[in-house]
Amino acid sequence: MKHRTGSERARRDALVELHGSLDRRYRPEDVAELVLQALAGRLSGRERLVLGRAAQHSSRGSAWFTSMSSDYARPVGGARQVAAAARLFGVPAEVDSDDPESLLAYASTAGRTIAWAPDRTDFLADRLDREAREAAGMDLSKRQYNRRFRMLRRIAAKAGTLEAERDKRRLLLIGVTGFGASVPLERFVADPDAACFVAYFTARRKLRREFSLSGQDNPFDEIAEVLLRRCGDDADWWMIAQVRPTPDVLGRLTDGERGLLLGQWSAVMRHSARLLGPRWRPATDRATMVVRRGDDSSTWNALASAYNAARAGWLACLASLNALELLDASCPGKAMRLMAADLAAWHRSAGGDVDPGTRVWAALPPPWEVLDGTASCTRADVEAACRTAGLDPEKSGWTAPAPKHRVAVFRPTPELVHGVAVADPVWAALLRRAGVFSGRTVRPDLAPEALHGLQGGVVTDDLPPAVGPDQAVEPD
């Protein structure tokens, strides 16, 4: 049996943690430090210098502190409901409370004792009366029977909610990382160069959106460029294509692999569109996409991001297969994100206007109607809408893969409070706890400290005069 040296174990451990970061929200600086460990002894002097520029800001093993979470919110499992059911039914619960299928299986097993099943949960129509309980041999009072029936209903409902929340989180990750979070560990660690690129590039894609008029940075920065260049002809380009389906990457795949990836993106596009449809509120102005009271903008924007990422990947795969002519028959458009009202007002006050893409979206049928066959939208329709909005349909990504952008220069991750950059992470934590920039009323007990911080210049962004400590900005 081959024994690993200490340095080999350290490199393997770094790769394992990098794999774990794929479905979390590590800062690029922290990923860069792990990359230095995973590729120790294999980097050139220039590569170490470029990576070190980011790693010096890492929070790992240093006094650096960040108030921002390193993970995306995870659905709460059904442990509480299962524990209550175990006490009520008097039997131990052997169940994975974080798995919806396991929860339903447990409920079905426990439900046999009272003739309950997951498809018979209506409290008025599906309960057994006294005669039916006696015929089934149940020695339970009506009250005890009802308690058990209600408990199993709660577990079944929890399983449904958990399944929906897990699916939303999966789509959220696809929107920002592609299929990176589903790469198996053994495949990931088998190609350290490709793995390090995938981990760093997805960390860049997961950066929070900033409250800004200047748009968002290109996630493909100078460090991502250095790491991609390390991937030679024998690299795992299929794994890289899961997170970066661009022509230079797709060109390294076989036609079969490109077809498989096309199918993956198409499935996500259709699924996310099906979820967007019921969440669309007809009262929302499609021409501005400004958030209205009562909108669940977080869910909408996460689903729209997943849909747009899937659509972009789908277009890229079509182009790589020389099959863009399929758009002549059907070309579903993009889905626009909802925008905070104060950010939209800031754009107007600075002489700007609504993103031209929003005008295209407003002129076309909603994508979920196109994909389910309710409405028709061809490439000619999209091209006409783009011309009216002053956009090139191909260069803007409406009828072709978006063109390459200039490689971004690395800059340290800003400390953000709901999209607003704050100079000090301790102040950022206080402002977040106080509810500043969240759209809610600032907590009275923290309002004096929050106001003192704001007046003391801890906010480093240029903000419009209308944005105060209790006003909402672009969600992060």
C-alpha positions as CSV (number, residue, x, y, z in Angstrom):
1,M,0.0,0.0,0.0
2,K,1.4,3.4,-1.0
3,H,1.7,5.9,1.8
4,R,1.3,9.6,1.1
5,T,3.9,12.0,2.3
6,G,2.9,15.0,4.4
7,S,3.1,17.4,1.4
8,E,0.9,15.0,-0.7
9,R,-1.7,14.8,2.1
10,A,-1.7,18.6,2.4
11,R,-2.3,19.0,-1.3
12,R,-5.0,16.3,-1.2
13,D,-6.7,18.0,1.8
14,A,-6.6,21.4,0.0
15,L,-8.2,19.8,-3.1
16,V,-10.9,18.2,-0.9
17,E,-11.7,21.6,0.7
18,L,-11.7,23.3,-2.8
19,H,-14.3,20.7,-3.8
20,G,-16.4,21.5,-0.8
21,S,-16.3,25.1,-1.7
22,L,-18.2,24.5,-5.0
23,D,-21.6,24.6,-3.3
24,R,-20.5,27.2,-0.7
25,R,-19.6,30.8,-1.0
26,Y,-15.9,31.1,-0.4
27,R,-14.2,34.4,-1.2
28,P,-11.8,34.2,-4.2
29,E,-9.0,35.2,-1.8
30,D,-9.6,32.1,0.4
31,V,-9.8,29.9,-2.7
32,A,-6.5,31.4,-4.0
33,E,-4.8,30.4,-0.8
34,L,-6.1,26.8,-1.1
35,V,-4.9,26.7,-4.8
36,L,-1.4,27.7,-3.6
37,Q,-1.5,24.7,-1.3
38,A,-3.0,22.3,-3.8
39,L,-0.5,23.2,-6.5
40,A,2.5,23.6,-4.2
41,G,5.7,22.9,-6.0
42,R,4.1,22.9,-9.4
43,L,3.7,26.7,-10.0
44,S,6.0,29.0,-11.8
45,G,7.3,32.1,-10.1
46,R,4.9,34.4,-12.0
47,E,1.9,32.1,-11.2
48,R,2.7,32.2,-7.5
49,L,3.0,35.9,-7.6
50,V,-0.4,36.4,-9.3
51,L,-2.1,34.0,-6.9
52,G,-0.3,35.5,-3.9
53,R,-1.8,38.9,-4.8
54,A,-5.2,37.5,-3.9
55,A,-4.1,35.0,-1.2
56,Q,-2.6,37.8,0.9
57,H,-6.2,39.0,1.6
58,S,-7.4,35.5,2.7
59,S,-9.2,35.1,5.9
60,R,-7.8,31.6,6.4
61,G,-5.3,31.4,9.3
62,S,-5.1,35.2,9.6
63,A,-6.6,38.0,11.6
64,W,-8.7,39.0,8.6
65,F,-12.4,39.0,9.4
66,T,-15.4,39.1,7.1
67,S,-19.0,39.6,8.2
68,M,-20.3,37.9,5.1
69,S,-21.5,34.3,5.2
70,S,-19.3,31.6,3.5
71,D,-22.3,29.6,2.5
72,Y,-25.7,29.9,0.8
73,A,-28.7,29.3,3.1
74,R,-29.5,25.7,3.4
75,P,-33.1,24.3,3.8
76,V,-34.0,23.4,7.3
77,G,-34.7,19.6,7.6
78,G,-37.5,17.8,9.4
79,A,-35.6,16.7,12.5
80,R,-38.0,18.6,14.8
81,Q,-41.1,17.0,13.2
82,V,-39.5,13.5,13.2
83,A,-38.6,13.8,16.9
84,A,-42.1,14.8,17.8
85,A,-43.5,11.9,15.7
86,A,-41.2,9.4,17.4
87,R,-42.5,10.4,20.8
88,L,-46.1,10.3,19.6
89,F,-45.9,6.9,18.0
90,G,-43.5,5.5,20.6
91,V,-41.1,4.1,18.1
92,P,-37.5,5.1,17.2
93,A,-37.1,7.0,14.0
94,E,-34.5,5.7,11.6
95,V,-34.7,8.5,9.0
96,D,-32.5,11.1,7.2
97,S,-34.5,14.2,8.2
98,D,-32.7,16.2,5.5
99,D,-33.9,13.9,2.7
100,P,-37.5,14.5,1.5
101,E,-37.8,10.9,0.2
102,S,-36.7,9.5,3.5
103,L,-39.1,11.7,5.4
104,L,-42.0,10.5,3.2
105,A,-40.9,6.9,3.7
106,Y,-40.9,7.3,7.4
107,A,-44.3,8.9,7.4
108,S,-45.6,6.1,5.3
109,T,-44.2,3.5,7.7
110,A,-45.6,5.2,10.7
111,G,-48.8,5.9,9.0
112,R,-49.6,2.2,8.5
113,T,-50.5,2.0,12.2
114,I,-53.4,4.4,11.6
115,A,-54.1,3.5,7.9
116,W,-52.6,6.8,6.8
117,A,-50.9,7.2,3.4
118,P,-49.1,10.2,1.8
119,D,-51.9,10.4,-0.8
120,R,-54.6,10.6,1.9
121,T,-53.8,13.7,3.9
122,D,-57.0,15.7,3.7
123,F,-58.1,16.3,7.4
124,L,-61.8,16.4,6.5
125,A,-62.1,13.8,3.8
126,D,-59.4,11.1,4.6
127,R,-59.7,10.5,8.4
128,L,-61.3,7.4,9.6
129,D,-64.5,7.6,11.7
130,R,-64.9,5.6,14.9
131,E,-66.4,2.6,13.1
132,A,-63.6,2.5,10.6
133,R,-61.0,2.7,13.3
134,E,-62.6,-0.1,15.3
135,A,-62.8,-2.2,12.1
136,A,-59.1,-1.6,11.5
137,G,-58.3,-2.7,15.1
138,M,-57.1,0.7,16.4
139,D,-57.4,1.1,20.1
140,L,-57.1,4.9,19.9
141,S,-59.3,7.7,21.1
142,K,-60.5,10.2,18.5
143,R,-58.1,12.8,20.0
144,Q,-55.1,10.5,19.9
145,Y,-55.9,9.4,16.3
146,N,-56.3,13.1,15.2
147,R,-52.9,14.0,16.8
148,R,-51.2,11.3,14.8
149,F,-53.0,12.2,11.6
150,R,-52.0,15.8,12.0
151,M,-48.4,14.9,12.8
152,L,-48.0,12.8,9.6
153,R,-49.6,15.5,7.6
154,R,-46.9,17.9,8.9
155,I,-44.1,15.5,8.0
156,A,-45.5,15.1,4.5
157,A,-45.9,18.9,4.1
158,K,-42.3,19.3,5.4
159,A,-41.0,16.8,2.8
160,G,-42.7,18.8,0.0
161,T,-41.3,22.1,1.3
162,L,-37.9,20.6,1.8
163,E,-37.9,19.2,-1.8
164,A,-38.9,22.6,-3.2
165,E,-36.2,24.5,-1.1
166,R,-33.5,22.1,-2.1
167,D,-34.4,22.5,-5.8
168,K,-34.3,26.3,-5.4
169,R,-30.9,26.1,-3.9
170,R,-29.7,23.8,-6.6
171,L,-30.9,26.2,-9.3
172,L,-29.3,29.1,-7.4
173,L,-26.0,27.4,-7.6
174,I,-26.4,26.5,-11.3
175,G,-27.1,30.2,-11.9
176,V,-23.8,31.2,-10.4
177,T,-21.6,28.2,-11.0
178,G,-23.1,26.1,-13.8
179,F,-22.9,22.4,-12.9
180,G,-19.7,22.8,-10.8
181,A,-21.5,21.8,-7.6
182,S,-22.3,18.4,-9.0
183,V,-18.8,17.4,-10.0
184,P,-17.9,14.2,-8.1
185,L,-15.0,14.5,-5.6
186,E,-12.8,11.8,-7.2
187,R,-13.1,13.3,-10.6
188,F,-12.3,16.7,-9.1
189,V,-9.1,15.7,-7.3
190,A,-7.9,13.6,-10.3
191,D,-7.0,16.7,-12.3
192,P,-5.6,19.3,-9.8
193,D,-5.0,22.0,-12.5
194,A,-8.6,21.8,-13.9
195,A,-10.0,21.5,-10.3
196,C,-8.2,24.7,-9.2
197,F,-9.5,26.6,-12.2
198,V,-13.0,25.4,-11.6
199,A,-12.9,26.3,-7.9
200,Y,-11.5,29.8,-8.4
201,F,-13.6,30.7,-11.4
202,T,-16.8,29.6,-9.6
203,A,-15.8,31.6,-6.5
204,R,-15.5,34.6,-8.7
205,R,-18.9,34.0,-10.2
206,K,-20.4,33.8,-6.7
207,L,-19.4,37.3,-5.7
208,R,-22.3,39.3,-4.4
209,R,-23.8,42.0,-6.6
210,E,-22.8,45.5,-5.8
211,F,-25.0,48.6,-5.6
212,S,-23.4,50.4,-8.6
213,L,-24.0,52.2,-11.8
214,S,-20.9,50.7,-13.4
215,G,-22.1,47.1,-13.7
216,Q,-20.4,44.0,-12.4
217,D,-16.9,42.8,-13.0
218,N,-16.1,40.0,-15.5
219,P,-15.7,36.9,-13.3
220,F,-12.9,35.7,-15.6
221,D,-10.0,37.7,-14.1
222,E,-6.2,37.6,-14.4
223,I,-6.0,34.7,-11.9
224,A,-8.6,32.7,-13.6
225,E,-6.7,33.2,-16.9
226,V,-3.4,32.0,-15.3
227,L,-5.1,28.9,-14.0
228,L,-6.9,28.1,-17.2
229,R,-3.6,28.4,-19.1
230,R,-2.2,25.6,-16.9
231,C,-4.8,23.2,-18.4
232,G,-3.2,21.4,-21.3
233,D,-4.6,19.0,-24.0
234,D,-4.9,16.2,-21.5
235,A,-6.9,18.3,-18.9
236,D,-10.4,17.3,-17.9
237,W,-12.1,19.7,-20.3
238,W,-15.5,18.1,-19.7
239,M,-15.3,19.2,-16.0
240,I,-14.2,22.7,-17.0
241,A,-17.1,22.9,-19.5
242,Q,-19.5,22.4,-16.6
243,V,-18.7,25.9,-15.3
244,R,-17.4,27.7,-18.4
245,P,-19.2,26.7,-21.6
246,T,-17.4,29.1,-23.9
247,P,-16.2,28.4,-27.5
248,D,-12.6,27.8,-26.4
249,V,-13.6,25.2,-23.9
250,L,-16.5,23.5,-25.9
251,G,-14.1,23.2,-28.8
252,R,-12.1,20.7,-26.8
253,L,-15.1,18.3,-26.3
254,T,-16.4,15.6,-28.6
255,D,-19.7,16.1,-30.4
256,G,-21.3,13.6,-28.0
257,E,-20.1,15.5,-25.0
258,R,-21.4,18.8,-26.5
259,G,-24.7,17.2,-27.2
260,L,-24.9,15.8,-23.6
261,L,-24.1,19.3,-22.2
262,L,-26.7,20.8,-24.5
263,G,-29.3,18.5,-23.0
264,Q,-28.3,19.4,-19.4
265,W,-28.7,23.1,-20.1
266,S,-31.9,22.6,-22.0
267,A,-33.4,20.7,-19.0
268,V,-32.4,23.4,-16.5
269,M,-33.7,26.1,-18.8
270,R,-37.1,24.5,-19.1
271,H,-37.3,23.6,-15.4
272,S,-36.4,27.1,-14.2
273,A,-38.8,28.6,-16.7
274,R,-41.6,26.4,-15.3
275,L,-40.9,27.8,-11.8
276,L,-40.7,31.4,-13.0
277,G,-44.1,31.3,-14.6
278,P,-46.3,30.9,-11.4
279,R,-44.1,33.5,-9.6
280,W,-44.7,36.2,-12.2
281,R,-47.0,39.0,-10.9
282,P,-49.0,40.6,-13.7
283,A,-49.0,43.9,-11.8
284,T,-45.2,44.1,-12.2
285,D,-44.2,46.5,-15.0
286,R,-42.2,44.5,-17.5
287,A,-40.8,47.7,-19.0
288,T,-39.0,48.7,-15.8
289,M,-38.8,45.5,-13.7
290,V,-38.8,47.5,-10.5
291,V,-39.6,45.6,-7.3
292,R,-43.0,46.2,-5.9
293,R,-44.1,45.6,-2.3
294,G,-44.9,42.0,-1.8
295,D,-42.5,40.7,-4.5
296,D,-40.3,37.8,-3.6
297,S,-37.3,39.4,-5.5
298,S,-34.7,37.0,-4.0
299,T,-36.5,33.9,-5.4
300,W,-37.3,35.5,-8.7
301,N,-33.8,36.8,-9.2
302,A,-32.3,33.4,-8.3
303,L,-34.6,31.6,-10.7
304,A,-34.0,34.2,-13.4
305,S,-30.2,33.8,-13.0
306,A,-30.5,30.0,-13.3
307,Y,-32.7,30.4,-16.4
308,N,-30.3,32.9,-18.1
309,A,-27.2,30.9,-17.3
310,A,-28.9,27.8,-18.7
311,R,-30.0,29.7,-21.8
312,A,-26.5,31.1,-22.3
313,G,-25.0,27.6,-22.0
314,W,-27.7,26.2,-24.3
315,L,-26.9,28.8,-27.0
316,A,-23.1,28.1,-26.6
317,C,-23.7,24.4,-27.1
318,L,-25.9,25.0,-30.1
319,A,-23.2,27.3,-31.6
320,S,-20.5,24.7,-31.0
321,L,-22.7,22.1,-32.8
322,N,-23.4,24.5,-35.7
323,A,-27.1,24.3,-34.9
324,L,-28.1,27.9,-34.3
325,E,-30.5,27.6,-37.2
326,L,-32.9,25.8,-34.7
327,L,-33.6,29.3,-33.3
328,D,-35.4,30.2,-36.5
329,A,-38.4,28.1,-35.3
330,S,-38.2,28.9,-31.5
331,C,-36.0,31.4,-29.6
332,P,-37.1,31.9,-26.0
333,G,-35.8,35.2,-24.7
334,K,-34.0,36.1,-21.5
335,A,-35.6,36.6,-18.1
336,M,-34.9,40.0,-16.5
337,R,-34.0,40.4,-12.8
338,L,-36.1,42.6,-10.6
339,M,-34.4,45.8,-9.7
340,A,-34.6,47.8,-6.5
341,A,-36.5,51.1,-6.9
342,D,-33.8,53.3,-5.5
343,L,-31.2,51.8,-7.9
344,A,-33.5,52.4,-10.8
345,A,-34.1,56.0,-9.6
346,W,-30.3,56.5,-9.3
347,H,-29.8,55.4,-12.9
348,R,-32.3,57.9,-14.1
349,S,-30.9,60.7,-11.9
350,A,-27.4,60.0,-13.4
351,G,-28.8,60.4,-16.9
352,G,-29.2,56.7,-17.5
353,D,-32.2,54.7,-18.5
354,V,-33.6,51.2,-18.3
355,D,-31.3,48.5,-19.5
356,P,-32.1,48.0,-23.3
357,G,-32.4,44.3,-22.6
358,T,-35.4,45.0,-20.4
359,R,-37.1,46.6,-23.4
360,V,-36.5,43.5,-25.4
361,W,-37.8,41.3,-22.6
362,A,-41.0,43.4,-22.4
363,A,-41.6,43.2,-26.2
364,L,-41.4,39.4,-26.3
365,P,-43.6,36.6,-24.9
366,P,-42.5,35.4,-21.5
367,P,-40.0,32.5,-21.9
368,W,-42.1,30.1,-19.9
369,E,-45.0,30.6,-22.4
370,V,-42.6,30.0,-25.3
371,L,-41.1,26.8,-23.8
372,D,-44.5,25.3,-22.9
373,G,-45.9,26.0,-26.4
374,T,-48.4,28.6,-25.3
375,A,-46.7,31.4,-27.3
376,S,-44.5,31.6,-30.3
377,C,-41.2,33.5,-30.4
378,T,-38.8,33.0,-33.3
379,R,-35.3,34.4,-34.0
380,A,-36.9,37.0,-36.3
381,D,-39.1,38.2,-33.4
382,V,-36.1,38.5,-31.1
383,E,-34.0,40.3,-33.8
384,A,-36.8,42.8,-34.4
385,A,-37.2,43.5,-30.7
386,C,-33.4,44.0,-30.3
387,R,-33.3,46.4,-33.2
388,T,-36.1,48.5,-31.7
389,A,-34.2,48.6,-28.4
390,G,-30.9,49.6,-30.2
391,L,-29.2,46.3,-29.4
392,D,-27.2,43.9,-31.7
393,P,-29.0,40.6,-31.1
394,E,-25.9,38.5,-31.4
395,K,-23.4,40.7,-29.5
396,S,-25.9,41.2,-26.7
397,G,-26.4,37.4,-26.3
398,W,-30.0,37.3,-27.4
399,T,-29.5,35.1,-30.5
400,A,-25.9,33.9,-30.1
401,P,-23.4,33.2,-27.3
402,A,-22.3,36.5,-25.8
403,P,-18.8,37.6,-27.0
404,K,-15.7,37.4,-24.8
405,H,-15.2,40.3,-22.4
406,R,-11.9,41.8,-21.4
407,V,-10.1,39.9,-18.7
408,A,-10.7,41.6,-15.4
409,V,-8.0,42.8,-13.0
410,F,-8.2,41.2,-9.6
411,R,-9.4,43.4,-6.8
412,P,-10.1,42.3,-3.2
413,T,-13.6,41.3,-2.4
414,P,-15.4,44.3,-0.9
415,E,-17.3,44.0,2.4
416,L,-20.9,44.4,1.4
417,V,-24.1,45.2,3.3
418,H,-27.0,44.5,1.0
419,G,-24.8,45.4,-2.0
420,V,-23.2,48.5,-0.4
421,A,-19.5,48.4,0.2
422,V,-18.4,49.1,3.7
423,A,-14.7,49.7,4.7
424,D,-14.7,47.8,7.9
425,P,-16.1,44.3,8.4
426,V,-17.0,45.0,12.1
427,W,-19.0,48.0,11.0
428,A,-20.5,45.9,8.2
429,A,-21.7,43.3,10.8
430,L,-23.3,46.0,12.9
431,L,-25.0,47.7,10.0
432,R,-26.4,44.3,8.8
433,R,-27.7,43.5,12.3
434,A,-29.3,46.9,12.5
435,G,-31.1,46.4,9.2
436,V,-29.5,49.2,7.4
437,F,-30.0,49.2,3.5
438,S,-32.4,46.3,3.9
439,G,-35.6,48.1,3.2
440,R,-36.8,47.5,6.8
441,T,-36.9,50.0,9.7
442,V,-33.5,50.2,11.5
443,R,-33.5,48.5,14.9
444,P,-34.0,51.2,17.5
445,D,-31.4,49.8,19.9
446,L,-28.8,49.9,17.2
447,A,-29.9,53.0,15.3
448,P,-27.5,55.5,17.1
449,E,-24.4,53.3,16.4
450,A,-25.5,52.7,12.8
451,L,-26.0,56.4,12.2
452,H,-22.6,57.2,13.8
453,G,-21.0,54.7,11.5
454,L,-22.7,56.1,8.4
455,Q,-21.7,59.7,9.3
456,G,-18.1,58.5,10.0
457,G,-17.5,57.5,6.4
458,V,-17.5,53.7,6.8
459,V,-19.5,53.4,3.5
460,T,-17.1,53.5,0.6
461,D,-19.6,53.4,-2.2
462,D,-20.9,56.5,-3.9
463,L,-24.6,56.4,-3.1
464,P,-27.5,58.6,-4.3
465,P,-28.8,61.1,-1.7
466,A,-32.1,59.2,-1.5
467,V,-30.5,56.1,0.0
468,G,-30.6,56.3,3.8
469,P,-30.0,53.8,6.6
470,D,-33.5,52.4,6.4
471,Q,-33.9,52.2,2.6
472,A,-33.5,49.2,0.4
473,V,-30.9,48.8,-2.2
474,E,-30.1,46.1,-4.7
475,P,-30.2,42.7,-2.9
476,D,-26.8,40.9,-2.5
